[in-house]
Amino acid sequence: GPMIFETNEQALFLVPMAISLGVGTLTSTLVVLILVPVSFVIGEELGSLKYQGEHSVKDSILLSGAG
């Protein structure tokens, strides 16, 4: 935020903290909103691939509701 652009000499030592806080907040936001859901989808896909390998195509079509 505004502290990153601070020019007062007494507050300059806080600028690196403000930068790391901002970057950490943005990074954690991206991880929570993108990486976590994507990992769940990948896990579901891997689980369904493993499941399909144990059964025939006909069984997986019946279980999925298609057909």
C-alpha positions as CSV (number, residue, x, y, z in Angstrom):
1,G,0.0,0.0,0.0
2,P,1.0,3.6,0.5
3,M,3.8,2.7,2.9
4,I,5.8,1.2,0.0
5,F,6.1,4.7,-1.5
6,E,7.1,6.4,1.8
7,T,10.0,9.0,1.5
8,N,10.4,10.0,5.2
9,E,13.8,8.8,6.3
10,Q,12.5,7.6,9.7
11,A,10.0,5.3,8.0
12,L,12.3,4.0,5.2
13,F,13.3,0.9,7.2
14,L,9.7,-0.2,7.1
15,V,9.5,-0.2,3.3
16,P,11.0,-3.7,2.9
17,M,8.5,-5.0,5.4
18,A,5.6,-3.4,3.6
19,I,6.8,-4.9,0.3
20,S,7.1,-8.4,1.7
21,L,3.7,-8.1,3.4
22,G,2.1,-7.1,0.1
23,V,3.8,-9.8,-2.0
24,G,3.0,-12.4,0.6
25,T,-0.7,-11.3,0.6
26,L,-0.9,-11.4,-3.2
27,T,0.9,-14.8,-3.3
28,S,-1.3,-16.4,-0.7
29,T,-4.4,-15.1,-2.4
30,L,-3.4,-16.6,-5.7
31,V,-2.5,-19.9,-4.0
32,V,-5.9,-20.1,-2.3
33,L,-8.0,-19.0,-5.3
34,I,-6.1,-20.9,-8.1
35,L,-3.6,-23.5,-6.8
36,V,-5.9,-25.2,-4.3
37,P,-8.9,-25.6,-6.6
38,V,-6.6,-26.8,-9.5
39,S,-5.0,-29.4,-7.2
40,F,-8.5,-30.6,-6.2
41,V,-9.5,-31.0,-9.9
42,I,-6.2,-32.8,-10.7
43,G,-6.8,-35.1,-7.7
44,E,-10.3,-35.9,-8.9
45,E,-9.0,-36.6,-12.5
46,L,-6.3,-38.9,-11.2
47,G,-8.8,-40.6,-9.0
48,S,-11.3,-41.2,-11.9
49,L,-8.5,-42.4,-14.1
50,K,-7.4,-44.9,-11.5
51,Y,-11.0,-46.0,-11.0
52,Q,-11.6,-46.4,-14.8
53,G,-8.5,-48.6,-15.0
54,E,-10.1,-51.1,-12.6
55,H,-13.3,-51.4,-14.5
56,S,-14.4,-51.8,-18.1
57,V,-15.5,-48.9,-20.2
58,K,-19.1,-50.2,-20.0
59,D,-19.1,-50.0,-16.2
60,S,-17.7,-46.5,-16.2
61,I,-20.3,-45.3,-18.7
62,L,-23.1,-46.8,-16.5
63,L,-21.6,-45.2,-13.3
64,S,-21.2,-41.8,-14.9
65,G,-24.8,-41.7,-16.0
66,A,-24.1,-41.3,-19.7
67,G,-25.9,-43.7,-21.9
